[in-house]
């Protein structure tokens, strides 16, 4: 594989904007993961319980308890003794926004020919970092039929 010769560095404002966006995304990604998972559990007809959240996120229950305190302080969840965790209106909005971004990113990756499993895994991380302009471009490409375009260019043995 040949290495691409790097181009000129971006101007400092552009470069710092990219780093700032990445820092902001890192700050909100974990919170979005929690509220999105709580919404998924509730919409699936299950209770959103601390034990279930810990299992699905692959973290300890004390880690979940600490985050739930933060989410409650931030006004994103409410907790009722013996009844589980519920999203506030702000939590529902955050979850819906995150789920919409996830869906767009996953659909775009699937259109590129990425397997369903890997598209879901990759979208879980990418959804937090993709900017609005890029997300809008993904949506335009999906609406314009990128899946069909990519499928017609696939090798005959890999076509659906």
N, C-alpha and C positions, 0 to 999 in steps of 0.2 A: 504494500500500500504506500503510495507516495504522499508525502506531507505537503499540505498546501502552504504556500508562503503567506505569512500573515500580512494583512493589509495595514494601512495606517491606523493608528489608535483613534478611537472616537474622541470627539471633543470632551473636555472634563464634565460639562453639564450633562451631556447624554450618558456618559459612562456612570456618573454618580446617580442619575435617575434610575438606571438599571439596577445598581446595587441597592438603592433605596426600595425599589419595588420588591426585590428578593427578600430584603429584611422584613418588610411589612407582611409579605406573604408567609414567611416563616412564623411570624407572631400569630397570625390568624388561622393557619392551617390546622393546628391541633384543636382549637375551639370549634372550627367548622366540622372537623371529623366527628367530634362528640355530638354536636347538635344534629348532624346528618344521620348518624347512627341511631340516636334516640328517635328521630322522626321515622326512620325506617322500621324500627321495632314497633312503634306505636301504630303505624299505618299497616303493618303486617298483622295487626290484631293481638300483638303480644304486649306484655307489660315491659316498660323500660326499667330494668332492675340493675343495680350496681354490678351484680355477679355476671349478668349477661353482657353488659358493656365491657367489663374486664376481659371476659373470654373472647369476645369478638375483636377487641382491639389488641389482644395479646399482651395485656399489662396486668399488674396486680390490682387487687381491690382497693388497697390504700391509695394507689395512684389515682384511681377513678374517684374515690371519695374526695381527694384534694381538688381535682378538677371540677367536680360537681359543686363544691363550695364556691369556686371561682365563677362558674357559670351562673350560680344562683345570685351571687353578688353583682354580676354583670347584667342581671335581669333577663337571662336567656332560658332559665329553667325554674321550675318550682318542684319541691319535693313534699310528698305527703307520707306521713308514717304509715307503714304497711300497705302503701298503695303505689309505690314506684316514683318515677320521675316523669314530669310533663314539661313540654315546651311552652314558654310564654309566646305572646304574639311576635315579639322581636326574635325569639328563638325559631319560631315557625318560618319567619321571613328569611332568616339566615340559612336555615336548612333547605328551604325551597330554592334559594339562589344557588347554593352549593350543589344541590342535586341537578339543577338545570345546567350548570357549567360542566358537571361530571358527564351528563348525558351527551352534551355537544361534543366534548373531547372524545368520549368513548365511541360515539357514532363516527366521528372523523377518522379515528384510528382504525375502526372496523372497515371503513370505506377504503383505506389504504391497503387492506388485506391482512391486517394484524389479527391474530386469533382472538376469539371472544375472551378467553381467559386472560391473555396478556394485555389486551386492550382495556379490560376492567382493572387490572392491576396498575397499569401505567396511568390510566385516567385518574385513579385515586390520588396520585401524587401531582400530576400535571394540572388538575383542575384548580389548584390553589395558586399556581404560579403564572398561568396564562393570562395575558392582558386582555382588556376589552376589545382592542382593535384586532388582535389575533383571533379571539373567540368569534368576533363578527365575521372574520374571513373564513373561519372553519364553517360557520353556519351558511355563508354564501356558497361555499364549495359543496356542501352537502345538498343544498337546494338545487344547485346547478347540475347535480348528478355525478359527483366525483366517484361514487361507488361503481357506477356503470362504466365510466371512463377508465377507471383502474382495472376493472374486470376484463374489458376488451383488450387491454394491453398485457394481460397475464399470459404466461406460457400456457399452451393448451392443456397440459397435464395438471395445472394448478387452478384452472377455472372451476367455478362452482357447478 
